Amino acid sequence: MRRIGPATRLRFFFAALTAGAAMLGSAALLAPSSEAAPGANCIYYSDESHTTVVGKYGRDCCNNPIAWGTKTQHYECGGCFLCTPPPR
């Protein structure tokens, strides 16, 4: 049986290293992207009747941060806020 020389071993090592890196890179690309957490998007109201909005905190459906107004004890949390495209 023929022995494998050091140069051939080095080639096999780098080929295996490259294949492993390619597999890890492919797995990273196939991982699901993060989306806005639906429970983290809250609308805050001035009182318990929930008629006057005084603040919004969270992310819209385009994953842009939304943060304005005041946080109160009267709030509703749910799905993402509507995504408004930027003005042209």
Buried (B, 14 or more C-beta within 10 A) or exposed (E): EEEEEEEEEEEEEEEEEEEEEEEEEEEEEEEEEEEBEEEEBBBBBBEEEEEEEBBBBBBBBEEEEBEEEEEEEBBEBEEBBEEEEEEE
